């Protein structure tokens, strides 16, 4: 079955350039309004991801989940306080329903990926998996710091694949011959940011396919100025 992995508070990672950096995984900590008491609290910071070993040890499917975006004060602070958040602020306590349908349904005989090893990478940073910094936004009288740490979160999963998956899940990325990177919605936008890091984990001769699903946005002048 699926293995849930809690990301560490920090870890060191060697980039494709050879540079070594320290990363700090975290969800957005965006505001959460209690509709009953009116109290505003931060969304939970803890980041986690999921892995499921497959029968074909040389095949790997990596899925970047969707969940909207936030790049200005209204989207990051105003929309959650209005009860219509434009982005996912935290990793849900249970995502069982998502892990057993579609490309993750190993009971379906026509599922191309049924025998693949699968890495599910949740999204909770509002930055298309591209950020590695915290930003303070001001909305009316409210100030709030959003942790845009999408790339930190992704790399925490890749760090686990490289260092811990072999003994925790009997999987070795250096043996992969067929890699598929899939992104849905915000995850689709994240593919260009994530791919260079993922490609470093598998052999150069591995076959790699990228699938972007539903990554469409209406670009306005205002969006281009504030994104």
PyMOL CGO cylinders between C-alpha atoms (Angstrom):
from pymol import cmd
from pymol.cgo import CYLINDER

trace = [
    CYLINDER, 0.00, 0.00, 0.00, 0.89, 3.67, 0.25, 0.3, 1, 1, 1, 1, 1, 1,
    CYLINDER, 0.89, 3.67, 0.25, 3.63, 4.87, 2.56, 0.3, 1, 1, 1, 1, 1, 1,
    CYLINDER, 3.63, 4.87, 2.56, 3.11, 8.32, 4.09, 0.3, 1, 1, 1, 1, 1, 1,
    CYLINDER, 3.11, 8.32, 4.09, 6.35, 10.22, 4.71, 0.3, 1, 1, 1, 1, 1, 1,
    CYLINDER, 6.35, 10.22, 4.71, 6.69, 13.34, 6.86, 0.3, 1, 1, 1, 1, 1, 1,
    CYLINDER, 6.69, 13.34, 6.86, 9.19, 15.82, 5.43, 0.3, 1, 1, 1, 1, 1, 1,
    CYLINDER, 9.19, 15.82, 5.43, 12.00, 16.91, 7.77, 0.3, 1, 1, 1, 1, 1, 1,
    CYLINDER, 12.00, 16.91, 7.77, 12.14, 20.48, 9.04, 0.3, 1, 1, 1, 1, 1, 1,
    CYLINDER, 12.14, 20.48, 9.04, 15.33, 20.98, 7.05, 0.3, 1, 1, 1, 1, 1, 1,
    CYLINDER, 15.33, 20.98, 7.05, 17.73, 19.00, 4.89, 0.3, 1, 1, 1, 1, 1, 1,
    CYLINDER, 17.73, 19.00, 4.89, 20.75, 19.54, 2.66, 0.3, 1, 1, 1, 1, 1, 1,
    CYLINDER, 20.75, 19.54, 2.66, 20.45, 18.91, -1.06, 0.3, 1, 1, 1, 1, 1, 1,
    CYLINDER, 20.45, 18.91, -1.06, 23.05, 18.92, -3.83, 0.3, 1, 1, 1, 1, 1, 1,
    CYLINDER, 23.05, 18.92, -3.83, 21.76, 20.78, -6.89, 0.3, 1, 1, 1, 1, 1, 1,
    CYLINDER, 21.76, 20.78, -6.89, 22.47, 19.76, -10.51, 0.3, 1, 1, 1, 1, 1, 1,
    CYLINDER, 22.47, 19.76, -10.51, 25.07, 22.57, -10.57, 0.3, 1, 1, 1, 1, 1, 1,
    CYLINDER, 25.07, 22.57, -10.57, 26.96, 20.90, -7.73, 0.3, 1, 1, 1, 1, 1, 1,
    CYLINDER, 26.96, 20.90, -7.73, 25.97, 23.58, -5.21, 0.3, 1, 1, 1, 1, 1, 1,
    CYLINDER, 25.97, 23.58, -5.21, 24.82, 22.33, -1.81, 0.3, 1, 1, 1, 1, 1, 1,
    CYLINDER, 24.82, 22.33, -1.81, 21.87, 24.13, -0.21, 0.3, 1, 1, 1, 1, 1, 1,
    CYLINDER, 21.87, 24.13, -0.21, 19.72, 23.76, 2.89, 0.3, 1, 1, 1, 1, 1, 1,
    CYLINDER, 19.72, 23.76, 2.89, 15.96, 23.57, 2.31, 0.3, 1, 1, 1, 1, 1, 1,
    CYLINDER, 15.96, 23.57, 2.31, 13.05, 24.04, 4.71, 0.3, 1, 1, 1, 1, 1, 1,
    CYLINDER, 13.05, 24.04, 4.71, 9.87, 22.21, 3.61, 0.3, 1, 1, 1, 1, 1, 1,
    CYLINDER, 9.87, 22.21, 3.61, 6.57, 23.74, 4.73, 0.3, 1, 1, 1, 1, 1, 1,
    CYLINDER, 6.57, 23.74, 4.73, 3.01, 24.34, 3.64, 0.3, 1, 1, 1, 1, 1, 1,
    CYLINDER, 3.01, 24.34, 3.64, 1.85, 27.93, 3.18, 0.3, 1, 1, 1, 1, 1, 1,
    CYLINDER, 1.85, 27.93, 3.18, 0.68, 28.67, 6.75, 0.3, 1, 1, 1, 1, 1, 1,
    CYLINDER, 0.68, 28.67, 6.75, -2.01, 30.75, 5.05, 0.3, 1, 1, 1, 1, 1, 1,
    CYLINDER, -2.01, 30.75, 5.05, -4.87, 32.15, 7.14, 0.3, 1, 1, 1, 1, 1, 1,
    CYLINDER, -4.87, 32.15, 7.14, -7.74, 29.89, 8.17, 0.3, 1, 1, 1, 1, 1, 1,
    CYLINDER, -7.74, 29.89, 8.17, -10.94, 31.58, 9.37, 0.3, 1, 1, 1, 1, 1, 1,
    CYLINDER, -10.94, 31.58, 9.37, -13.12, 29.75, 11.88, 0.3, 1, 1, 1, 1, 1, 1,
    CYLINDER, -13.12, 29.75, 11.88, -16.68, 30.44, 10.63, 0.3, 1, 1, 1, 1, 1, 1,
    CYLINDER, -16.68, 30.44, 10.63, -18.10, 30.03, 14.14, 0.3, 1, 1, 1, 1, 1, 1,
    CYLINDER, -18.10, 30.03, 14.14, -15.69, 31.93, 16.38, 0.3, 1, 1, 1, 1, 1, 1,
    CYLINDER, -15.69, 31.93, 16.38, -14.20, 34.26, 13.76, 0.3, 1, 1, 1, 1, 1, 1,
    CYLINDER, -14.20, 34.26, 13.76, -10.73, 33.31, 14.97, 0.3, 1, 1, 1, 1, 1, 1,
    CYLINDER, -10.73, 33.31, 14.97, -7.97, 33.40, 12.35, 0.3, 1, 1, 1, 1, 1, 1,
    CYLINDER, -7.97, 33.40, 12.35, -5.18, 30.84, 12.67, 0.3, 1, 1, 1, 1, 1, 1,
    CYLINDER, -5.18, 30.84, 12.67, -2.35, 29.64, 10.39, 0.3, 1, 1, 1, 1, 1, 1,
    CYLINDER, -2.35, 29.64, 10.39, -2.88, 26.51, 8.31, 0.3, 1, 1, 1, 1, 1, 1,
    CYLINDER, -2.88, 26.51, 8.31, -0.72, 23.64, 9.51, 0.3, 1, 1, 1, 1, 1, 1,
    CYLINDER, -0.72, 23.64, 9.51, 2.85, 23.83, 8.31, 0.3, 1, 1, 1, 1, 1, 1,
    CYLINDER, 2.85, 23.83, 8.31, 3.81, 20.14, 8.27, 0.3, 1, 1, 1, 1, 1, 1,
    CYLINDER, 3.81, 20.14, 8.27, 4.50, 18.82, 4.77, 0.3, 1, 1, 1, 1, 1, 1,
    CYLINDER, 4.50, 18.82, 4.77, 4.21, 15.17, 3.77, 0.3, 1, 1, 1, 1, 1, 1,
    CYLINDER, 4.21, 15.17, 3.77, 4.21, 13.05, 0.62, 0.3, 1, 1, 1, 1, 1, 1,
    CYLINDER, 4.21, 13.05, 0.62, 3.28, 9.49, -0.36, 0.3, 1, 1, 1, 1, 1, 1,
    CYLINDER, 3.28, 9.49, -0.36, 5.00, 6.56, -2.05, 0.3, 1, 1, 1, 1, 1, 1,
    CYLINDER, 5.00, 6.56, -2.05, 3.68, 3.22, -3.27, 0.3, 1, 1, 1, 1, 1, 1,
    CYLINDER, 3.68, 3.22, -3.27, 6.06, 0.47, -4.38, 0.3, 1, 1, 1, 1, 1, 1,
    CYLINDER, 6.06, 0.47, -4.38, 5.19, -1.18, -7.69, 0.3, 1, 1, 1, 1, 1, 1,
    CYLINDER, 5.19, -1.18, -7.69, 5.85, -4.56, -9.24, 0.3, 1, 1, 1, 1, 1, 1,
    CYLINDER, 5.85, -4.56, -9.24, 8.05, -3.04, -11.95, 0.3, 1, 1, 1, 1, 1, 1,
    CYLINDER, 8.05, -3.04, -11.95, 11.08, -1.77, -10.02, 0.3, 1, 1, 1, 1, 1, 1,
    CYLINDER, 11.08, -1.77, -10.02, 12.51, 0.01, -13.07, 0.3, 1, 1, 1, 1, 1, 1,
    CYLINDER, 12.51, 0.01, -13.07, 9.41, 2.18, -13.65, 0.3, 1, 1, 1, 1, 1, 1,
    CYLINDER, 9.41, 2.18, -13.65, 8.54, 5.36, -11.72, 0.3, 1, 1, 1, 1, 1, 1,
    CYLINDER, 8.54, 5.36, -11.72, 5.53, 7.68, -11.87, 0.3, 1, 1, 1, 1, 1, 1,
    CYLINDER, 5.53, 7.68, -11.87, 5.82, 11.05, -10.10, 0.3, 1, 1, 1, 1, 1, 1,
    CYLINDER, 5.82, 11.05, -10.10, 2.62, 13.05, -9.68, 0.3, 1, 1, 1, 1, 1, 1,
    CYLINDER, 2.62, 13.05, -9.68, 2.54, 16.77, -8.83, 0.3, 1, 1, 1, 1, 1, 1,
    CYLINDER, 2.54, 16.77, -8.83, -0.86, 17.61, -7.35, 0.3, 1, 1, 1, 1, 1, 1,
    CYLINDER, -0.86, 17.61, -7.35, -2.87, 20.72, -8.19, 0.3, 1, 1, 1, 1, 1, 1,
    CYLINDER, -2.87, 20.72, -8.19, -4.39, 23.28, -5.86, 0.3, 1, 1, 1, 1, 1, 1,
    CYLINDER, -4.39, 23.28, -5.86, -4.62, 26.81, -7.24, 0.3, 1, 1, 1, 1, 1, 1,
    CYLINDER, -4.62, 26.81, -7.24, -2.23, 29.70, -6.70, 0.3, 1, 1, 1, 1, 1, 1,
    CYLINDER, -2.23, 29.70, -6.70, -1.64, 32.89, -4.73, 0.3, 1, 1, 1, 1, 1, 1,
    CYLINDER, -1.64, 32.89, -4.73, 0.68, 35.69, -5.82, 0.3, 1, 1, 1, 1, 1, 1,
    CYLINDER, 0.68, 35.69, -5.82, -0.85, 38.86, -4.36, 0.3, 1, 1, 1, 1, 1, 1,
    CYLINDER, -0.85, 38.86, -4.36, -2.49, 40.14, -1.18, 0.3, 1, 1, 1, 1, 1, 1,
    CYLINDER, -2.49, 40.14, -1.18, -6.06, 39.40, -2.19, 0.3, 1, 1, 1, 1, 1, 1,
    CYLINDER, -6.06, 39.40, -2.19, -5.40, 35.85, -3.37, 0.3, 1, 1, 1, 1, 1, 1,
    CYLINDER, -5.40, 35.85, -3.37, -3.09, 34.94, -0.47, 0.3, 1, 1, 1, 1, 1, 1,
    CYLINDER, -3.09, 34.94, -0.47, -5.02, 36.62, 2.38, 0.3, 1, 1, 1, 1, 1, 1,
    CYLINDER, -5.02, 36.62, 2.38, -8.33, 37.99, 1.12, 0.3, 1, 1, 1, 1, 1, 1,
    CYLINDER, -8.33, 37.99, 1.12, -9.65, 34.88, -0.62, 0.3, 1, 1, 1, 1, 1, 1,
    CYLINDER, -9.65, 34.88, -0.62, -9.18, 32.55, 2.41, 0.3, 1, 1, 1, 1, 1, 1,
    CYLINDER, -9.18, 32.55, 2.41, -10.77, 35.11, 4.75, 0.3, 1, 1, 1, 1, 1, 1,
    CYLINDER, -10.77, 35.11, 4.75, -13.70, 35.43, 2.36, 0.3, 1, 1, 1, 1, 1, 1,
    CYLINDER, -13.70, 35.43, 2.36, -14.22, 31.69, 2.50, 0.3, 1, 1, 1, 1, 1, 1,
    CYLINDER, -14.22, 31.69, 2.50, -13.19, 31.08, -1.11, 0.3, 1, 1, 1, 1, 1, 1,
    CYLINDER, -13.19, 31.08, -1.11, -9.47, 30.37, -0.99, 0.3, 1, 1, 1, 1, 1, 1,
    CYLINDER, -9.47, 30.37, -0.99, -7.80, 30.31, -4.41, 0.3, 1, 1, 1, 1, 1, 1,
    CYLINDER, -7.80, 30.31, -4.41, -5.10, 27.92, -3.20, 0.3, 1, 1, 1, 1, 1, 1,
    CYLINDER, -5.10, 27.92, -3.20, -4.64, 24.83, -1.06, 0.3, 1, 1, 1, 1, 1, 1,
    CYLINDER, -4.64, 24.83, -1.06, -3.04, 25.95, 2.20, 0.3, 1, 1, 1, 1, 1, 1,
    CYLINDER, -3.04, 25.95, 2.20, -2.13, 22.63, 3.82, 0.3, 1, 1, 1, 1, 1, 1,
    CYLINDER, -2.13, 22.63, 3.82, -1.83, 18.91, 3.17, 0.3, 1, 1, 1, 1, 1, 1,
    CYLINDER, -1.83, 18.91, 3.17, -5.13, 17.25, 4.04, 0.3, 1, 1, 1, 1, 1, 1,
    CYLINDER, -5.13, 17.25, 4.04, -5.15, 14.78, 6.95, 0.3, 1, 1, 1, 1, 1, 1,
    CYLINDER, -5.15, 14.78, 6.95, -6.47, 12.09, 4.62, 0.3, 1, 1, 1, 1, 1, 1,
    CYLINDER, -6.47, 12.09, 4.62, -6.14, 11.83, 0.86, 0.3, 1, 1, 1, 1, 1, 1,
    CYLINDER, -6.14, 11.83, 0.86, -7.11, 8.16, 0.60, 0.3, 1, 1, 1, 1, 1, 1,
    CYLINDER, -7.11, 8.16, 0.60, -9.72, 8.92, -2.07, 0.3, 1, 1, 1, 1, 1, 1,
    CYLINDER, -9.72, 8.92, -2.07, -7.12, 10.53, -4.34, 0.3, 1, 1, 1, 1, 1, 1,
    CYLINDER, -7.12, 10.53, -4.34, -4.64, 7.69, -3.96, 0.3, 1, 1, 1, 1, 1, 1,
    CYLINDER, -4.64, 7.69, -3.96, -6.95, 4.97, -5.25, 0.3, 1, 1, 1, 1, 1, 1,
    CYLINDER, -6.95, 4.97, -5.25, -8.48, 6.34, -8.43, 0.3, 1, 1, 1, 1, 1, 1,
    CYLINDER, -8.48, 6.34, -8.43, -7.46, 7.20, -11.98, 0.3, 1, 1, 1, 1, 1, 1,
    CYLINDER, -7.46, 7.20, -11.98, -3.79, 6.58, -12.67, 0.3, 1, 1, 1, 1, 1, 1,
    CYLINDER, -3.79, 6.58, -12.67, -3.39, 5.33, -9.08, 0.3, 1, 1, 1, 1, 1, 1,
    CYLINDER, -3.39, 5.33, -9.08, -6.00, 2.57, -9.39, 0.3, 1, 1, 1, 1, 1, 1,
    CYLINDER, -6.00, 2.57, -9.39, -3.88, -0.57, -9.65, 0.3, 1, 1, 1, 1, 1, 1,
    CYLINDER, -3.88, -0.57, -9.65, -6.97, -2.78, -9.87, 0.3, 1, 1, 1, 1, 1, 1,
    CYLINDER, -6.97, -2.78, -9.87, -7.83, -1.49, -13.35, 0.3, 1, 1, 1, 1, 1, 1,
    CYLINDER, -7.83, -1.49, -13.35, -6.39, -3.79, -16.00, 0.3, 1, 1, 1, 1, 1, 1,
    CYLINDER, -6.39, -3.79, -16.00, -6.27, -0.94, -18.54, 0.3, 1, 1, 1, 1, 1, 1,
    CYLINDER, -6.27, -0.94, -18.54, -4.27, 1.39, -16.29, 0.3, 1, 1, 1, 1, 1, 1,
    CYLINDER, -4.27, 1.39, -16.29, -0.93, 1.91, -18.03, 0.3, 1, 1, 1, 1, 1, 1,
    CYLINDER, -0.93, 1.91, -18.03, 0.72, 2.77, -14.72, 0.3, 1, 1, 1, 1, 1, 1,
    CYLINDER, 0.72, 2.77, -14.72, -0.69, -0.02, -12.55, 0.3, 1, 1, 1, 1, 1, 1,
    CYLINDER, -0.69, -0.02, -12.55, 2.70, -1.69, -12.03, 0.3, 1, 1, 1, 1, 1, 1,
    CYLINDER, 2.70, -1.69, -12.03, 4.73, 1.52, -11.63, 0.3, 1, 1, 1, 1, 1, 1,
    CYLINDER, 4.73, 1.52, -11.63, 6.30, 2.76, -8.43, 0.3, 1, 1, 1, 1, 1, 1,
    CYLINDER, 6.30, 2.76, -8.43, 4.35, 5.91, -7.58, 0.3, 1, 1, 1, 1, 1, 1,
    CYLINDER, 4.35, 5.91, -7.58, 5.33, 9.12, -5.81, 0.3, 1, 1, 1, 1, 1, 1,
    CYLINDER, 5.33, 9.12, -5.81, 2.44, 11.46, -4.94, 0.3, 1, 1, 1, 1, 1, 1,
    CYLINDER, 2.44, 11.46, -4.94, 3.63, 15.02, -4.23, 0.3, 1, 1, 1, 1, 1, 1,
    CYLINDER, 3.63, 15.02, -4.23, 0.93, 17.17, -2.55, 0.3, 1, 1, 1, 1, 1, 1,
    CYLINDER, 0.93, 17.17, -2.55, 0.71, 20.91, -3.20, 0.3, 1, 1, 1, 1, 1, 1,
    CYLINDER, 0.71, 20.91, -3.20, 0.16, 23.50, -0.46, 0.3, 1, 1, 1, 1, 1, 1,
    CYLINDER, 0.16, 23.50, -0.46, 2.40, 26.50, -1.23, 0.3, 1, 1, 1, 1, 1, 1,
    CYLINDER, 2.40, 26.50, -1.23, 0.48, 28.54, -3.82, 0.3, 1, 1, 1, 1, 1, 1,
    CYLINDER, 0.48, 28.54, -3.82, 3.57, 28.93, -6.03, 0.3, 1, 1, 1, 1, 1, 1,
    CYLINDER, 3.57, 28.93, -6.03, 3.36, 26.26, -8.76, 0.3, 1, 1, 1, 1, 1, 1,
    CYLINDER, 3.36, 26.26, -8.76, 6.11, 24.27, -6.96, 0.3, 1, 1, 1, 1, 1, 1,
    CYLINDER, 6.11, 24.27, -6.96, 8.61, 27.02, -7.79, 0.3, 1, 1, 1, 1, 1, 1,
    CYLINDER, 8.61, 27.02, -7.79, 9.15, 28.96, -4.56, 0.3, 1, 1, 1, 1, 1, 1,
    CYLINDER, 9.15, 28.96, -4.56, 11.79, 28.83, -1.86, 0.3, 1, 1, 1, 1, 1, 1,
    CYLINDER, 11.79, 28.83, -1.86, 11.10, 31.91, 0.24, 0.3, 1, 1, 1, 1, 1, 1,
    CYLINDER, 11.10, 31.91, 0.24, 8.57, 33.53, 2.59, 0.3, 1, 1, 1, 1, 1, 1,
    CYLINDER, 8.57, 33.53, 2.59, 6.63, 36.64, 1.53, 0.3, 1, 1, 1, 1, 1, 1,
    CYLINDER, 6.63, 36.64, 1.53, 4.65, 39.07, 3.69, 0.3, 1, 1, 1, 1, 1, 1,
    CYLINDER, 4.65, 39.07, 3.69, 1.34, 40.26, 2.21, 0.3, 1, 1, 1, 1, 1, 1,
    CYLINDER, 1.34, 40.26, 2.21, -0.84, 43.10, 3.46, 0.3, 1, 1, 1, 1, 1, 1,
    CYLINDER, -0.84, 43.10, 3.46, -4.62, 43.01, 2.95, 0.3, 1, 1, 1, 1, 1, 1,
    CYLINDER, -4.62, 43.01, 2.95, -6.49, 45.85, 4.65, 0.3, 1, 1, 1, 1, 1, 1,
    CYLINDER, -6.49, 45.85, 4.65, -5.45, 45.75, 8.30, 0.3, 1, 1, 1, 1, 1, 1,
    CYLINDER, -5.45, 45.75, 8.30, -4.18, 42.18, 8.01, 0.3, 1, 1, 1, 1, 1, 1,
    CYLINDER, -4.18, 42.18, 8.01, -0.52, 41.23, 7.56, 0.3, 1, 1, 1, 1, 1, 1,
    CYLINDER, -0.52, 41.23, 7.56, 0.34, 37.65, 6.84, 0.3, 1, 1, 1, 1, 1, 1,
    CYLINDER, 0.34, 37.65, 6.84, 3.48, 35.77, 5.87, 0.3, 1, 1, 1, 1, 1, 1,
    CYLINDER, 3.48, 35.77, 5.87, 3.00, 33.04, 3.28, 0.3, 1, 1, 1, 1, 1, 1,
    CYLINDER, 3.00, 33.04, 3.28, 5.59, 30.32, 2.98, 0.3, 1, 1, 1, 1, 1, 1,
    CYLINDER, 5.59, 30.32, 2.98, 6.10, 29.85, -0.75, 0.3, 1, 1, 1, 1, 1, 1,
    CYLINDER, 6.10, 29.85, -0.75, 8.29, 26.76, -0.39, 0.3, 1, 1, 1, 1, 1, 1,
    CYLINDER, 8.29, 26.76, -0.39, 7.08, 24.58, -3.23, 0.3, 1, 1, 1, 1, 1, 1,
    CYLINDER, 7.08, 24.58, -3.23, 10.51, 23.59, -4.48, 0.3, 1, 1, 1, 1, 1, 1,
    CYLINDER, 10.51, 23.59, -4.48, 11.63, 22.81, -0.91, 0.3, 1, 1, 1, 1, 1, 1,
    CYLINDER, 11.63, 22.81, -0.91, 8.65, 20.46, -0.59, 0.3, 1, 1, 1, 1, 1, 1,
    CYLINDER, 8.65, 20.46, -0.59, 9.35, 18.68, -3.87, 0.3, 1, 1, 1, 1, 1, 1,
    CYLINDER, 9.35, 18.68, -3.87, 13.02, 18.27, -3.07, 0.3, 1, 1, 1, 1, 1, 1,
    CYLINDER, 13.02, 18.27, -3.07, 12.17, 16.77, 0.32, 0.3, 1, 1, 1, 1, 1, 1,
    CYLINDER, 12.17, 16.77, 0.32, 10.46, 13.95, -1.59, 0.3, 1, 1, 1, 1, 1, 1,
    CYLINDER, 10.46, 13.95, -1.59, 13.38, 13.59, -4.01, 0.3, 1, 1, 1, 1, 1, 1,
    CYLINDER, 13.38, 13.59, -4.01, 15.82, 13.60, -1.11, 0.3, 1, 1, 1, 1, 1, 1,
    CYLINDER, 15.82, 13.60, -1.11, 13.88, 10.72, 0.43, 0.3, 1, 1, 1, 1, 1, 1,
    CYLINDER, 13.88, 10.72, 0.43, 13.88, 8.84, -2.90, 0.3, 1, 1, 1, 1, 1, 1,
    CYLINDER, 13.88, 8.84, -2.90, 17.67, 9.13, -3.12, 0.3, 1, 1, 1, 1, 1, 1,
    CYLINDER, 17.67, 9.13, -3.12, 18.54, 8.42, 0.49, 0.3, 1, 1, 1, 1, 1, 1,
    CYLINDER, 18.54, 8.42, 0.49, 15.80, 6.43, 2.19, 0.3, 1, 1, 1, 1, 1, 1,
    CYLINDER, 15.80, 6.43, 2.19, 13.55, 4.71, -0.36, 0.3, 1, 1, 1, 1, 1, 1,
    CYLINDER, 13.55, 4.71, -0.36, 15.96, 1.82, -0.86, 0.3, 1, 1, 1, 1, 1, 1,
    CYLINDER, 15.96, 1.82, -0.86, 15.63, 0.54, 2.70, 0.3, 1, 1, 1, 1, 1, 1,
    CYLINDER, 15.63, 0.54, 2.70, 12.14, 1.89, 3.50, 0.3, 1, 1, 1, 1, 1, 1,
    CYLINDER, 12.14, 1.89, 3.50, 10.40, 0.88, 0.27, 0.3, 1, 1, 1, 1, 1, 1,
    CYLINDER, 10.40, 0.88, 0.27, 12.86, -1.36, -1.61, 0.3, 1, 1, 1, 1, 1, 1,
    CYLINDER, 12.86, -1.36, -1.61, 13.15, 1.18, -4.42, 0.3, 1, 1, 1, 1, 1, 1,
    CYLINDER, 13.15, 1.18, -4.42, 16.27, 2.61, -6.04, 0.3, 1, 1, 1, 1, 1, 1,
    CYLINDER, 16.27, 2.61, -6.04, 15.85, 5.57, -8.46, 0.3, 1, 1, 1, 1, 1, 1,
    CYLINDER, 15.85, 5.57, -8.46, 19.27, 4.90, -9.96, 0.3, 1, 1, 1, 1, 1, 1,
    CYLINDER, 19.27, 4.90, -9.96, 17.82, 1.70, -11.48, 0.3, 1, 1, 1, 1, 1, 1,
    CYLINDER, 17.82, 1.70, -11.48, 14.87, 3.43, -13.21, 0.3, 1, 1, 1, 1, 1, 1,
    CYLINDER, 14.87, 3.43, -13.21, 14.58, 2.88, -16.96, 0.3, 1, 1, 1, 1, 1, 1,
    CYLINDER, 14.58, 2.88, -16.96, 11.16, 4.48, -17.49, 0.3, 1, 1, 1, 1, 1, 1,
    CYLINDER, 11.16, 4.48, -17.49, 10.15, 7.73, -15.75, 0.3, 1, 1, 1, 1, 1, 1,
    CYLINDER, 10.15, 7.73, -15.75, 6.85, 9.59, -16.11, 0.3, 1, 1, 1, 1, 1, 1,
    CYLINDER, 6.85, 9.59, -16.11, 6.34, 13.03, -14.53, 0.3, 1, 1, 1, 1, 1, 1,
    CYLINDER, 6.34, 13.03, -14.53, 2.68, 14.06, -14.38, 0.3, 1, 1, 1, 1, 1, 1,
    CYLINDER, 2.68, 14.06, -14.38, 1.28, 17.39, -13.20, 0.3, 1, 1, 1, 1, 1, 1,
    CYLINDER, 1.28, 17.39, -13.20, -2.36, 18.36, -12.81, 0.3, 1, 1, 1, 1, 1, 1,
    CYLINDER, -2.36, 18.36, -12.81, -3.48, 22.02, -12.86, 0.3, 1, 1, 1, 1, 1, 1,
    CYLINDER, -3.48, 22.02, -12.86, -0.94, 23.85, -10.65, 0.3, 1, 1, 1, 1, 1, 1,
    CYLINDER, -0.94, 23.85, -10.65, 1.16, 20.69, -10.76, 0.3, 1, 1, 1, 1, 1, 1,
    CYLINDER, 1.16, 20.69, -10.76, 1.23, 20.96, -14.56, 0.3, 1, 1, 1, 1, 1, 1,
    CYLINDER, 1.23, 20.96, -14.56, 2.69, 24.45, -14.27, 0.3, 1, 1, 1, 1, 1, 1,
    CYLINDER, 2.69, 24.45, -14.27, 5.23, 23.04, -11.85, 0.3, 1, 1, 1, 1, 1, 1,
    CYLINDER, 5.23, 23.04, -11.85, 6.68, 20.51, -14.30, 0.3, 1, 1, 1, 1, 1, 1,
    CYLINDER, 6.68, 20.51, -14.30, 9.30, 22.90, -15.83, 0.3, 1, 1, 1, 1, 1, 1,
    CYLINDER, 9.30, 22.90, -15.83, 10.55, 23.86, -12.36, 0.3, 1, 1, 1, 1, 1, 1,
    CYLINDER, 10.55, 23.86, -12.36, 10.68, 20.31, -11.03, 0.3, 1, 1, 1, 1, 1, 1,
    CYLINDER, 10.68, 20.31, -11.03, 11.89, 18.30, -14.02, 0.3, 1, 1, 1, 1, 1, 1,
    CYLINDER, 11.89, 18.30, -14.02, 15.62, 19.27, -13.92, 0.3, 1, 1, 1, 1, 1, 1,
    CYLINDER, 15.62, 19.27, -13.92, 15.92, 18.02, -10.34, 0.3, 1, 1, 1, 1, 1, 1,
    CYLINDER, 15.92, 18.02, -10.34, 14.04, 14.79, -11.01, 0.3, 1, 1, 1, 1, 1, 1,
    CYLINDER, 14.04, 14.79, -11.01, 16.05, 13.99, -14.14, 0.3, 1, 1, 1, 1, 1, 1,
    CYLINDER, 16.05, 13.99, -14.14, 19.22, 14.00, -12.03, 0.3, 1, 1, 1, 1, 1, 1,
    CYLINDER, 19.22, 14.00, -12.03, 17.93, 11.06, -9.97, 0.3, 1, 1, 1, 1, 1, 1,
    CYLINDER, 17.93, 11.06, -9.97, 17.64, 8.57, -12.82, 0.3, 1, 1, 1, 1, 1, 1,
    CYLINDER, 17.64, 8.57, -12.82, 20.21, 7.28, -15.34, 0.3, 1, 1, 1, 1, 1, 1,
    CYLINDER, 20.21, 7.28, -15.34, 20.90, 9.40, -18.43, 0.3, 1, 1, 1, 1, 1, 1,
    CYLINDER, 20.90, 9.40, -18.43, 19.64, 6.62, -20.69, 0.3, 1, 1, 1, 1, 1, 1,
    CYLINDER, 19.64, 6.62, -20.69, 16.24, 6.40, -18.95, 0.3, 1, 1, 1, 1, 1, 1,
    CYLINDER, 16.24, 6.40, -18.95, 13.15, 7.13, -21.04, 0.3, 1, 1, 1, 1, 1, 1,
    CYLINDER, 13.15, 7.13, -21.04, 11.34, 10.19, -19.63, 0.3, 1, 1, 1, 1, 1, 1,
    CYLINDER, 11.34, 10.19, -19.63, 7.82, 11.37, -20.45, 0.3, 1, 1, 1, 1, 1, 1,
    CYLINDER, 7.82, 11.37, -20.45, 6.16, 14.58, -19.20, 0.3, 1, 1, 1, 1, 1, 1,
    CYLINDER, 6.16, 14.58, -19.20, 2.36, 14.92, -18.96, 0.3, 1, 1, 1, 1, 1, 1,
    CYLINDER, 2.36, 14.92, -18.96, 0.79, 18.29, -18.11, 0.3, 1, 1, 1, 1, 1, 1,
    CYLINDER, 0.79, 18.29, -18.11, -2.95, 18.10, -17.45, 0.3, 1, 1, 1, 1, 1, 1,
    CYLINDER, -2.95, 18.10, -17.45, -5.18, 21.18, -17.13, 0.3, 1, 1, 1, 1, 1, 1,
    CYLINDER, -5.18, 21.18, -17.13, -2.35, 23.70, -16.77, 0.3, 1, 1, 1, 1, 1, 1,
    CYLINDER, -2.35, 23.70, -16.77, -4.17, 26.64, -18.37, 0.3, 1, 1, 1, 1, 1, 1,
    CYLINDER, -4.17, 26.64, -18.37, -4.37, 30.24, -17.16, 0.3, 1, 1, 1, 1, 1, 1,
    CYLINDER, -4.37, 30.24, -17.16, -5.88, 33.44, -18.54, 0.3, 1, 1, 1, 1, 1, 1,
    CYLINDER, -5.88, 33.44, -18.54, -2.98, 35.90, -18.57, 0.3, 1, 1, 1, 1, 1, 1,
    CYLINDER, -2.98, 35.90, -18.57, -4.06, 39.49, -17.93, 0.3, 1, 1, 1, 1, 1, 1,
    CYLINDER, -4.06, 39.49, -17.93, -1.89, 42.59, -17.70, 0.3, 1, 1, 1, 1, 1, 1,
    CYLINDER, -1.89, 42.59, -17.70, -2.40, 42.66, -13.94, 0.3, 1, 1, 1, 1, 1, 1,
    CYLINDER, -2.40, 42.66, -13.94, -1.36, 39.04, -13.58, 0.3, 1, 1, 1, 1, 1, 1,
    CYLINDER, -1.36, 39.04, -13.58, 1.86, 39.57, -15.50, 0.3, 1, 1, 1, 1, 1, 1,
    CYLINDER, 1.86, 39.57, -15.50, 2.77, 42.57, -13.33, 0.3, 1, 1, 1, 1, 1, 1,
    CYLINDER, 2.77, 42.57, -13.33, 2.22, 40.84, -9.99, 0.3, 1, 1, 1, 1, 1, 1,
    CYLINDER, 2.22, 40.84, -9.99, 3.03, 37.19, -10.67, 0.3, 1, 1, 1, 1, 1, 1,
]
cmd.load_cgo(trace, "trace")
